[in-house]
Amino acid sequence: MREFVLHHYLFIKALHVIAVIAWMSGMFYLPRLFVYHAQTAPGTPEYERFTTMERKLLKIIMNPAVVAVWILGLVMAWSMDYWPLHWFQAKLTLVGAMTWAHHSYALWAKDFARGRNTRTERFYRIWNEVPTVLMIAIVILVIVKPF
């Protein structure tokens, strides 16, 4: 199995990057939808449109992408024996934080779907920046490998 992965490493890496791009697109867009959704009243057509957009973004794009990111990333880590490397451990921690943010976004989308959002537009504006900060740190760790 390891030989197969090593032989196809670049293809696996390409799929991983594609999944990361899809996931990050959703991570940037979903909290922006929340900002606008928080400005609408439950039960209105506009409110329901945002609920539908958020649900589809999570189920069709973000959830499959995060699963692919983790599976492909762990396969690469296993095949290249990245586990003892400190840059990789830091990256794994930050990807865990990104996954936690993803999970939080999914819970907030459910709150909107149930008409129970209690968070402000400002709250979502702040959370809109979290994936960007995490992504910058992750990319630096992967490319620069500072330690």
C-alpha positions as CSV (number, residue, x, y, z in Angstrom):
1,M,0.0,0.0,0.0
2,R,2.8,2.4,0.9
3,E,4.5,1.8,-2.4
4,F,1.2,2.5,-4.2
5,V,0.8,5.8,-2.3
6,L,4.4,6.8,-3.0
7,H,4.0,6.0,-6.7
8,H,0.9,8.2,-6.9
9,Y,2.0,10.8,-4.4
10,L,1.7,13.8,-6.7
11,F,-1.8,12.8,-7.8
12,I,-2.8,12.4,-4.2
13,K,-1.2,15.8,-3.4
14,A,-3.1,17.4,-6.3
15,L,-6.4,16.0,-5.1
16,H,-5.6,17.2,-1.6
17,V,-4.9,20.8,-2.8
18,I,-8.2,20.7,-4.9
19,A,-10.1,19.6,-1.7
20,V,-8.4,22.4,0.3
21,I,-9.4,25.0,-2.2
22,A,-13.0,23.8,-2.2
23,W,-13.1,23.7,1.6
24,M,-11.5,27.1,2.0
25,S,-13.9,28.6,-0.5
26,G,-16.8,27.5,1.7
27,M,-15.0,28.6,4.9
28,F,-14.6,32.1,3.4
29,Y,-18.2,32.3,2.0
30,L,-20.4,30.7,4.7
31,P,-19.7,33.2,7.5
32,R,-20.3,36.0,4.9
33,L,-23.7,34.5,4.3
34,F,-24.3,34.5,8.0
35,V,-23.5,38.2,8.1
36,Y,-26.3,38.9,5.6
37,H,-28.6,36.2,7.1
38,A,-28.4,37.9,10.5
39,Q,-29.9,41.0,8.9
40,T,-33.1,39.2,7.8
41,A,-36.2,38.2,9.7
42,P,-37.1,34.5,10.2
43,G,-39.9,33.3,8.0
44,T,-39.3,35.7,5.2
45,P,-38.4,34.4,1.7
46,E,-35.0,36.1,2.0
47,Y,-34.3,34.3,5.3
48,E,-35.3,30.9,3.7
49,R,-33.1,31.6,0.7
50,F,-30.0,32.1,3.0
51,T,-31.0,28.9,4.9
52,T,-31.0,26.9,1.6
53,M,-27.8,28.4,0.4
54,E,-26.0,27.6,3.7
55,R,-27.3,24.1,3.8
56,K,-26.3,23.3,0.2
57,L,-22.8,24.9,0.7
58,L,-22.2,22.7,3.7
59,K,-23.6,19.4,2.3
60,I,-22.5,19.6,-1.3
61,I,-19.2,21.4,-1.1
62,M,-17.7,21.9,2.4
63,N,-18.5,18.5,4.1
64,P,-17.2,16.3,1.3
65,A,-14.1,18.6,0.9
66,V,-13.2,18.5,4.6
67,V,-13.4,14.7,4.5
68,A,-11.2,14.5,1.4
69,V,-8.7,17.0,3.0
70,W,-8.3,14.8,6.1
71,I,-8.2,11.5,4.3
72,L,-5.7,12.6,1.6
73,G,-3.6,14.6,4.1
74,L,-3.3,11.7,6.5
75,V,-2.4,9.3,3.6
76,M,0.4,11.7,2.6
77,A,1.5,12.1,6.2
78,W,1.6,8.4,6.6
79,S,3.4,7.7,3.3
80,M,6.1,10.5,3.9
81,D,6.4,9.9,7.7
82,Y,5.7,13.5,8.6
83,W,4.5,12.7,12.1
84,P,7.7,13.6,14.0
85,L,8.3,16.9,12.1
86,H,7.4,20.0,14.2
87,W,6.1,22.0,11.3
88,F,3.7,19.2,10.5
89,Q,2.5,18.9,14.1
90,A,1.8,22.6,14.1
91,K,0.0,22.4,10.8
92,L,-2.1,19.4,12.0
93,T,-3.0,21.5,15.1
94,L,-4.1,24.4,12.9
95,V,-6.1,22.1,10.5
96,G,-7.8,20.8,13.7
97,A,-8.7,24.4,14.6
98,M,-10.0,24.9,11.1
99,T,-12.1,21.8,11.4
100,W,-13.5,23.0,14.7
101,A,-14.4,26.3,13.0
102,H,-16.1,24.3,10.2
103,H,-18.1,22.4,12.9
104,S,-19.1,25.6,14.6
105,Y,-20.2,27.0,11.3
106,A,-22.4,23.9,10.7
107,L,-24.0,24.4,14.1
108,W,-24.6,28.1,13.5
109,A,-26.3,27.2,10.1
110,K,-28.6,24.8,12.0
111,D,-29.4,27.6,14.4
112,F,-30.4,29.8,11.4
113,A,-32.4,26.9,9.9
114,R,-34.4,26.6,13.1
115,G,-34.9,30.3,13.4
116,R,-32.9,30.5,16.6
117,N,-29.9,32.6,15.7
118,T,-28.9,34.8,18.7
119,R,-25.6,36.1,17.3
120,T,-25.0,39.5,15.7
121,E,-23.9,40.5,12.3
122,R,-20.7,41.7,14.0
123,F,-20.0,38.3,15.5
124,Y,-20.1,36.7,12.1
125,R,-17.9,39.5,10.6
126,I,-15.2,38.6,13.1
127,W,-15.6,34.9,12.5
128,N,-15.3,35.6,8.8
129,E,-11.6,36.4,9.4
130,V,-10.7,33.2,11.3
131,P,-10.3,30.9,8.3
132,T,-8.1,33.5,6.6
133,V,-5.7,33.7,9.6
134,L,-5.6,30.0,10.0
135,M,-5.0,29.5,6.2
136,I,-2.1,31.9,6.2
137,A,-0.4,30.2,9.1
138,I,-1.0,26.7,7.5
139,V,0.4,27.7,4.1
140,I,3.5,29.3,5.7
141,L,4.1,26.1,7.7
142,V,3.7,23.9,4.6
143,I,5.8,26.0,2.2
144,V,8.5,27.4,4.5
145,K,8.7,24.6,7.1
146,P,10.2,27.0,9.6
147,F,10.9,24.4,12.3
